[in-house]
Amino acid sequence: MSRKRDRTNVYILLLAILVAAIAGYYLPTKRPETGASMTPKEYIELVEKKKAQRLKYAAEEEQSSAPASEPLPSSR
C-alpha cells in the first residue's frame, strides 16, 4: 500500500508544478504603475497624466449631466 501513496504524492507534485508553470506563463509581466519603482521624472509624469485623466472624466461627466438637469421649456 505504501507504493500507491508514494505515486499519489508524485502526481500531486507534478500537478502543482504544471499549475505553477501555466500561471507563470499567463500572468502579466508588466509592473503596476506605482511610485515605488519609478524615477522622480517618471513619477511626476504619471501624476500629471492621472490628473489630466481625472479632469477629462470630470468634464465629460459634467457635460453629460448638464442637459439632463436643465428644465424642459413649457409649451403654453
DRENLUM-697159 format. One record per atom (N, C-alpha, C): residue number from 1; residue in three letters; atom name; x negated, y, z. Coordinates in pm, whole numbers, padded with zeros to 5 digits, always signed. Example, Ala and Ser with C-alpha at 12.3 -4.5 7.8 and 13.67 -1.06 7.14 Angstrom:
BEGIN
{1,"ALA","N",{-01319,-00569,+00780}}
{1,"ALA","CA",{-01230,-00450,+00780}}
{1,"ALA","C",{-01320,-00330,+00780}}
{2,"SER","N",{-01285,-00225,+00708}}
{2,"SER","CA",{-01367,-00106,+00714}}
{2,"SER","C",{-01290,+00003,+00787}}
***
This chain:
BEGIN
{1,"MET","N",{-00081,-00121,+00000}}
{1,"MET","CA",{+00000,+00000,+00000}}
{1,"MET","C",{-00085,+00127,+00000}}
{2,"SER","N",{-00203,+00122,+00059}}
{2,"SER","CA",{-00286,+00241,+00064}}
{2,"SER","C",{-00332,+00283,-00076}}
{3,"ARG","N",{-00340,+00190,-00169}}
{3,"ARG","CA",{-00381,+00223,-00306}}
{3,"ARG","C",{-00276,+00310,-00373}}
{4,"LYS","N",{-00147,+00284,-00352}}
{4,"LYS","CA",{-00041,+00366,-00411}}
{4,"LYS","C",{-00044,+00507,-00353}}
{5,"ARG","N",{-00071,+00520,-00225}}
{5,"ARG","CA",{-00077,+00652,-00163}}
{5,"ARG","C",{-00193,+00734,-00218}}
{6,"ASP","N",{-00307,+00669,-00243}}
{6,"ASP","CA",{-00422,+00738,-00299}}
{6,"ASP","C",{-00387,+00794,-00437}}
{7,"ARG","N",{-00317,+00719,-00519}}
{7,"ARG","CA",{-00279,+00767,-00652}}
{7,"ARG","C",{-00181,+00883,-00643}}
{8,"THR","N",{-00091,+00880,-00544}}
{8,"THR","CA",{+00004,+00989,-00528}}
{8,"THR","C",{-00069,+01118,-00497}}
{9,"ASN","N",{-00170,+01110,-00411}}
{9,"ASN","CA",{-00248,+01230,-00379}}
{9,"ASN","C",{-00320,+01283,-00502}}
{10,"VAL","N",{-00372,+01194,-00585}}
{10,"VAL","CA",{-00441,+01236,-00706}}
{10,"VAL","C",{-00343,+01304,-00801}}
{11,"TYR","N",{-00223,+01249,-00816}}
{11,"TYR","CA",{-00122,+01308,-00904}}
{11,"TYR","C",{-00080,+01447,-00854}}
{12,"ILE","N",{-00064,+01461,-00725}}
{12,"ILE","CA",{-00029,+01591,-00668}}
{12,"ILE","C",{-00141,+01691,-00694}}
{13,"LEU","N",{-00266,+01650,-00677}}
{13,"LEU","CA",{-00380,+01737,-00703}}
{13,"LEU","C",{-00385,+01778,-00851}}
{14,"LEU","N",{-00366,+01683,-00941}}
{14,"LEU","CA",{-00365,+01715,-01084}}
{14,"LEU","C",{-00251,+01809,-01120}}
{15,"LEU","N",{-00136,+01789,-01061}}
{15,"LEU","CA",{-00022,+01878,-01085}}
{15,"LEU","C",{-00053,+02019,-01036}}
{16,"ALA","N",{-00115,+02031,-00919}}
{16,"ALA","CA",{-00150,+02162,-00866}}
{16,"ALA","C",{-00252,+02232,-00955}}
{17,"ILE","N",{-00349,+02157,-01006}}
{17,"ILE","CA",{-00449,+02216,-01097}}
{17,"ILE","C",{-00383,+02261,-01225}}
{18,"LEU","N",{-00292,+02181,-01279}}
{18,"LEU","CA",{-00222,+02216,-01402}}
{18,"LEU","C",{-00137,+02342,-01384}}
{19,"VAL","N",{-00065,+02352,-01272}}
{19,"VAL","CA",{+00016,+02470,-01244}}
{19,"VAL","C",{-00072,+02594,-01228}}
{20,"ALA","N",{-00185,+02580,-01161}}
{20,"ALA","CA",{-00276,+02693,-01143}}
{20,"ALA","C",{-00333,+02738,-01277}}
{21,"ALA","N",{-00365,+02644,-01365}}
{21,"ALA","CA",{-00420,+02679,-01496}}
{21,"ALA","C",{-00315,+02752,-01580}}
{22,"ILE","N",{-00192,+02703,-01579}}
{22,"ILE","CA",{-00085,+02768,-01655}}
{22,"ILE","C",{-00057,+02907,-01599}}
{23,"ALA","N",{-00051,+02920,-01468}}
{23,"ALA","CA",{-00026,+03051,-01406}}
{23,"ALA","C",{-00139,+03148,-01439}}
{24,"GLY","N",{-00262,+03102,-01435}}
{24,"GLY","CA",{-00375,+03188,-01466}}
{24,"GLY","C",{-00374,+03233,-01611}}
{25,"TYR","N",{-00323,+03151,-01699}}
{25,"TYR","CA",{-00318,+03186,-01841}}
{25,"TYR","C",{-00209,+03288,-01869}}
{26,"TYR","N",{-00093,+03270,-01807}}
{26,"TYR","CA",{+00022,+03355,-01839}}
{26,"TYR","C",{+00035,+03480,-01754}}
{27,"LEU","N",{-00032,+03488,-01641}}
{27,"LEU","CA",{-00022,+03608,-01558}}
{27,"LEU","C",{-00091,+03724,-01627}}
{28,"PRO","N",{-00038,+03846,-01611}}
{28,"PRO","CA",{-00102,+03960,-01678}}
{28,"PRO","C",{-00242,+03986,-01623}}
{29,"THR","N",{-00327,+04032,-01711}}
{29,"THR","CA",{-00464,+04059,-01669}}
{29,"THR","C",{-00488,+04208,-01649}}
{30,"LYS","N",{-00392,+04292,-01687}}
{30,"LYS","CA",{-00408,+04435,-01673}}
{30,"LYS","C",{-00395,+04475,-01526}}
{31,"ARG","N",{-00484,+04562,-01481}}
{31,"ARG","CA",{-00477,+04610,-01344}}
{31,"ARG","C",{-00363,+04709,-01329}}
{32,"PRO","N",{-00298,+04710,-01214}}
{32,"PRO","CA",{-00195,+04811,-01193}}
{32,"PRO","C",{-00258,+04950,-01182}}
{33,"GLU","N",{-00181,+05051,-01216}}
{33,"GLU","CA",{-00232,+05188,-01210}}
{33,"GLU","C",{-00224,+05240,-01067}}
{34,"THR","N",{-00333,+05230,-00997}}
{34,"THR","CA",{-00340,+05283,-00861}}
{34,"THR","C",{-00463,+05371,-00850}}
{35,"GLY","N",{-00464,+05455,-00753}}
{35,"GLY","CA",{-00575,+05546,-00734}}
{35,"GLY","C",{-00697,+05482,-00673}}
{36,"ALA","N",{-00683,+05362,-00621}}
{36,"ALA","CA",{-00795,+05299,-00551}}
{36,"ALA","C",{-00911,+05263,-00643}}
{37,"SER","N",{-00883,+05228,-00766}}
{37,"SER","CA",{-00989,+05180,-00854}}
{37,"SER","C",{-01016,+05276,-00971}}
{38,"MET","N",{-00979,+05403,-00956}}
{38,"MET","CA",{-00995,+05499,-01064}}
{38,"MET","C",{-01099,+05605,-01028}}
{39,"THR","N",{-01153,+05664,-01133}}
{39,"THR","CA",{-01240,+05778,-01111}}
{39,"THR","C",{-01152,+05898,-01080}}
{40,"PRO","N",{-01206,+06003,-01022}}
{40,"PRO","CA",{-01123,+06121,-00991}}
{40,"PRO","C",{-01055,+06179,-01116}}
{41,"LYS","N",{-01126,+06181,-01228}}
{41,"LYS","CA",{-01068,+06235,-01351}}
{41,"LYS","C",{-00950,+06149,-01397}}
{42,"GLU","N",{-00965,+06016,-01394}}
{42,"GLU","CA",{-00856,+05926,-01434}}
{42,"GLU","C",{-00736,+05943,-01341}}
{43,"TYR","N",{-00764,+05960,-01210}}
{43,"TYR","CA",{-00655,+05975,-01114}}
{43,"TYR","C",{-00577,+06104,-01139}}
{44,"ILE","N",{-00647,+06212,-01166}}
{44,"ILE","CA",{-00580,+06339,-01195}}
{44,"ILE","C",{-00495,+06328,-01321}}
{45,"GLU","N",{-00548,+06260,-01423}}
{45,"GLU","CA",{-00471,+06240,-01546}}
{45,"GLU","C",{-00347,+06155,-01519}}
{46,"LEU","N",{-00360,+06053,-01435}}
{46,"LEU","CA",{-00245,+05969,-01402}}
{46,"LEU","C",{-00138,+06050,-01329}}
{47,"VAL","N",{-00179,+06133,-01233}}
{47,"VAL","CA",{-00084,+06215,-01158}}
{47,"VAL","C",{-00013,+06313,-01251}}
{48,"GLU","N",{-00088,+06375,-01341}}
{48,"GLU","CA",{-00026,+06469,-01436}}
{48,"GLU","C",{+00071,+06398,-01530}}
{49,"LYS","N",{+00035,+06278,-01573}}
{49,"LYS","CA",{+00123,+06201,-01662}}
{49,"LYS","C",{+00253,+06165,-01591}}
{50,"LYS","N",{+00242,+06120,-01466}}
{50,"LYS","CA",{+00362,+06084,-01390}}
{50,"LYS","C",{+00449,+06206,-01362}}
{51,"LYS","N",{+00387,+06320,-01335}}
{51,"LYS","CA",{+00462,+06444,-01309}}
{51,"LYS","C",{+00538,+06485,-01435}}
{52,"ALA","N",{+00472,+06478,-01552}}
{52,"ALA","CA",{+00538,+06513,-01677}}
{52,"ALA","C",{+00654,+06418,-01705}}
{53,"GLN","N",{+00635,+06291,-01673}}
{53,"GLN","CA",{+00741,+06193,-01694}}
{53,"GLN","C",{+00861,+06222,-01602}}
{54,"ARG","N",{+00834,+06257,-01476}}
{54,"ARG","CA",{+00943,+06291,-01384}}
{54,"ARG","C",{+01020,+06413,-01432}}
{55,"LEU","N",{+00947,+06515,-01477}}
{55,"LEU","CA",{+01013,+06637,-01526}}
{55,"LEU","C",{+01098,+06606,-01650}}
{56,"LYS","N",{+01047,+06521,-01737}}
{56,"LYS","CA",{+01121,+06483,-01857}}
{56,"LYS","C",{+01250,+06411,-01820}}
{57,"TYR","N",{+01241,+06316,-01729}}
{57,"TYR","CA",{+01361,+06243,-01688}}
{57,"TYR","C",{+01460,+06333,-01617}}
{58,"ALA","N",{+01411,+06427,-01538}}
{58,"ALA","CA",{+01500,+06520,-01468}}
{58,"ALA","C",{+01572,+06609,-01569}}
{59,"ALA","N",{+01500,+06656,-01671}}
{59,"ALA","CA",{+01563,+06739,-01774}}
{59,"ALA","C",{+01667,+06660,-01852}}
{60,"GLU","N",{+01636,+06535,-01885}}
{60,"GLU","CA",{+01733,+06451,-01956}}
{60,"GLU","C",{+01856,+06426,-01871}}
{61,"GLU","N",{+01835,+06401,-01743}}
{61,"GLU","CA",{+01947,+06377,-01652}}
{61,"GLU","C",{+02034,+06501,-01640}}
{62,"GLU","N",{+01971,+06617,-01628}}
{62,"GLU","CA",{+02045,+06742,-01616}}
{62,"GLU","C",{+02123,+06770,-01745}}
{63,"GLN","N",{+02062,+06740,-01857}}
{63,"GLN","CA",{+02127,+06764,-01986}}
{63,"GLN","C",{+02248,+06671,-02003}}
{64,"SER","N",{+02236,+06548,-01962}}
{64,"SER","CA",{+02346,+06454,-01980}}
{64,"SER","C",{+02460,+06480,-01881}}
{65,"SER","N",{+02429,+06536,-01765}}
{65,"SER","CA",{+02535,+06560,-01667}}
{65,"SER","C",{+02597,+06699,-01684}}
{66,"ALA","N",{+02531,+06791,-01749}}
{66,"ALA","CA",{+02584,+06927,-01764}}
{66,"ALA","C",{+02713,+06932,-01845}}
{67,"PRO","N",{+02725,+06872,-01962}}
{67,"PRO","CA",{+02851,+06879,-02035}}
{67,"PRO","C",{+02966,+06810,-01963}}
{68,"ALA","N",{+02938,+06709,-01887}}
{68,"ALA","CA",{+03043,+06637,-01816}}
{68,"ALA","C",{+03096,+06719,-01699}}
{69,"SER","N",{+03014,+06806,-01641}}
{69,"SER","CA",{+03059,+06881,-01525}}
{69,"SER","C",{+03135,+07008,-01562}}
{70,"GLU","N",{+03126,+07052,-01688}}
{70,"GLU","CA",{+03198,+07173,-01727}}
{70,"GLU","C",{+03348,+07143,-01737}}
{71,"PRO","N",{+03430,+07237,-01693}}
{71,"PRO","CA",{+03575,+07213,-01701}}
{71,"PRO","C",{+03622,+07223,-01847}}
{72,"LEU","N",{+03724,+07147,-01878}}
{72,"LEU","CA",{+03780,+07150,-02013}}
{72,"LEU","C",{+03861,+07277,-02032}}
{73,"PRO","N",{+03857,+07336,-02149}}
{73,"PRO","CA",{+03937,+07457,-02171}}
{73,"PRO","C",{+04086,+07419,-02174}}
{74,"SER","N",{+04165,+07502,-02108}}
{74,"SER","CA",{+04308,+07474,-02107}}
{74,"SER","C",{+04372,+07529,-02235}}
{75,"SER","N",{+04463,+07454,-02291}}
{75,"SER","CA",{+04530,+07497,-02415}}
{75,"SER","C",{+04667,+07550,-02378}}
{76,"ARG","N",{+04684,+07683,-02382}}
{76,"ARG","CA",{+04813,+07745,-02348}}
{76,"ARG","C",{+04879,+07798,-02467}}
***
